Amino acid sequence: MIYQRLLRPLLFRFDPEWAHDQAIAWGAAATGIPGLLRCASRMHRVDDSRLNIRVAGICFENPLGLAAGYDKSGRAVAAMASLGFGHLEVGSVSAIPSAGNAKPRLWRLPIDHAICVHYGLPNDGAAAVAKRLQDQSISTPLGINLVNTNHGECSDAISPDEILQDYVTAADTLRECASYFMLNLSCPNTSDGRAFFDTPGHLRELLDRLASISIDVPLFLKLSPDWDDAAIDRILQTVDGFESVAGFMFNLSSRRRSGLATPREIWNDWPGAISGAPTKEWMDRRIVSLYRQMDRRRHRIIAAGGVATAEDAYRKLRAGASLVQLLTALVYEGPGVVRRINRGLLGLLEHDGVSHIDDIVGADVDLS
Ligand SMILES: Cc1cc2nc3c(=O)[nH]c(=O)nc-3n(C[C@H](O)[C@H](O)[C@H](O)COP(=O)(O)O)c2cc1C
């Protein structure tokens, strides 16, 4: 309530990217005050074994994680962990530092509880992020989202070999820091990111190269929700021979902007992808269809897109996700959202007479 009544109105008076940078800077500063983080953790953590879930051999205290894009360069992981998340995903991180796209590149749509993002993957690069993560120890599982470097619109064309090598270098540099890697195959904000993995051989080559340097961290693939079932099927066939691939999630769409309450003249000229509440329902449909398509004995889904309440998270789990993530709700609801969702999940389990969170995964999906 303090966040929504006082802090959010104040932060929303400022440029969205500046406000985001401040939040990360405060989190980074809090890292130097362990007593404060212990106190925050006591306030936010929901410690209940009914929420524990094991995915890809990793034990998660609860199914709710922080999505990639909030703490891009791992500056504030200790502070973010103290908010009660079951996992954190930092990134996207590339082999070489990147300034991302030109500013402005972030806008709020308050009526829709949404964000329009055209960051274009700014990050400090794998070596700097690895050093920073080694200096901050957290017990919360840490995913690292990897992507190829965005060299900017005016850079020379990059060859497929260089793009693939970029992922491999980043993975090699960060392997000691990650509980899992999320391979971002689908950034909606860069031209390379949208099209490169449409060519099926590129994914196979990437997985082969990661195997050749013995990356033994579980791999998740962040897919484009704009790929149709046939394209997803090709991805599933490609990963078939790779034990290291543990599952999938969907990124934001580079195309879809339907159902916004904000008048079109406000957002029509903004480049980028829409996150938050407007993505909720169609993302749930994509999860159901992926859950039906994939090998459920081998693969798991991490779901994001408009999670702001326990009901939103519960629906995604029942649609087939084993873990859920949020980002936009942290901006609109504040840090208390994590505890509210985890406590709400316990209430929903009790209401439905279910003893453990794992038992609801895919419960709403008709597999006949
Ligand atoms: C400001 C912002 C930055 C993001 N940056 C990244 C990123 O660097 N890499 C990535 O894979 N996804 C990125 N995303 C997508 C989120 O990880 C997440 O998949 C998406 O926002 C849906 O969750 P939400 O509706 O809870 O925000 C970003 C999203 C936002 C809003």
The ligand as an ORCA input file, in Angstrom:
! r2SCAN-3c Opt
* xyz 0 1
  C      11.615     -3.413    -19.146
  C      11.714     -4.817    -19.650
  C      12.950     -5.321    -20.039
  C      13.055     -6.630    -20.495
  N      14.289     -7.096    -20.855
  C      14.409     -8.410    -21.210
  C      15.676     -8.943    -21.515
  O      16.713     -8.273    -21.462
  N      15.740    -10.253    -21.883
  C      14.639    -11.044    -21.926
  O      14.754    -12.243    -22.249
  N      13.409    -10.571    -21.636
  C      13.280     -9.279    -21.276
  N      12.038     -8.783    -20.961
  C      10.866     -9.703    -20.984
  C      10.595    -10.234    -19.560
  O      11.651    -11.079    -19.148
  C       9.266    -11.034    -19.490
  O       9.385    -12.176    -20.322
  C       8.072    -10.202    -19.947
  O       8.184     -8.854    -19.548
  C       6.731    -10.763    -19.457
  O       6.563    -10.623    -18.069
  P       5.736     -9.395    -17.398
  O       4.450     -9.251    -18.144
  O       5.577     -9.828    -15.975
  O       6.604     -8.183    -17.522
  C      11.901     -7.456    -20.555
  C      10.660     -6.935    -20.197
  C      10.559     -5.627    -19.754
  C       9.202     -5.097    -19.370
*
